[in-house]
Amino acid sequence: MRSPERSRTARVNARPPGGARCENVSNNPKKIRGKGMAQPSDLEDRFRGALLGTMVGDALGMPLEGWTSHRIRREVGEVRDMLDGRLERGSFTDDTQMAAALAEALLAAEDPSRPDPGRIAEWFARLYDPTRGYGENTGKLLEAIRGGEPWQRALETHTIPGGSFANGAAMRVAPAALAGHPSPEAVLRLADLQAEATGHTHPEARFGARFQALAVLEGLRSPRGSEAQQPVAFLAKLIPTPTDALGWAEIPVAFRSAFDWLLRYPEATGDEVERRIGNGVRAASSVPAALWAVLRSPSDPEEVLVRAVSLGGDTDSIAAMAGAIAGALNGASRFPGRWVEALEEGPWGRSRLLDLADELYRRNRGATGSADVVPMGTT
Ligand SMILES: [Mg+2]
């Protein structure tokens, strides 16, 4: 999620701070995990997939942010490899950095069922790096907090009255789904609190974060591969009805019409999605656009991300969200090795993100490793 003026930021090919890459790696979960360690379970691989998918999608979309789909087709063609952009190939942006900060905040929370949004904001501020391309207001908010301004006062000064309607709270929300798993109520509460942290309180931004979090949760809970045959059924499970936790009446109109259109045209092309749903930073465009990319090929994470990036617009955030859902559905081991190998390392790079997924998994399963699931949001 970035403001239009940031899309015109001069390209920087220099490696960002802490951006050293790790060599000789693979998307083989055993190798990612470390020599001699046990193969992750299916659910652990999916936890990792939700965070790795955020990063892979973010990095794949990074060079094309702000481009139209037409320009992508004309100048690059189908995007199947990591490319250099304003950052070096494989670099992540604010989407991944904020997801990492959210994971850290959820793990550090005194009360995991109700983390303090001010504390979450402090974690966002701690990891803040302006070269990653933050939205203008979010950047100002995090700079103020880093400068010592109390969260509540910084929020009053630096956020839009009525709240932002952008996708900032949705693009980073995957850790909330991991922490709250398997309880939808816990996931929704965590999604709300992290949205509040940065003033993403406009109904569309809030709903976008809630919906994206539930989509990741549904991915974690869905049998592997079953959705490939039934994309409409997967969508139907996600779209709220009057009896669901979200409640149909709570759905902002722009989301209702996007969902309605996706249900009627599950085979829609990218051009049609760009025209009818949009590809911009507005949550009501980019969240359903990411979902479309997943629904077209739910069991194939590579195709999901190629489609997500092809839409143009807010490519890094659309692909980060699509990647989080596809990763939860299929697991980290299903992303192409050439993409995973290209990902940036460093303090909050690929390895740290996978560690955070593992820590959330262990917390979620209980310290004893018992099969009984203890969602953080309900303890
Ligand atoms: Mg970004």
Residues whose N, C-alpha, C, O or C-beta is under 5 A from the ligand:
A	BS01	MG	M1 T93 D94 D95 R132 G133 D316
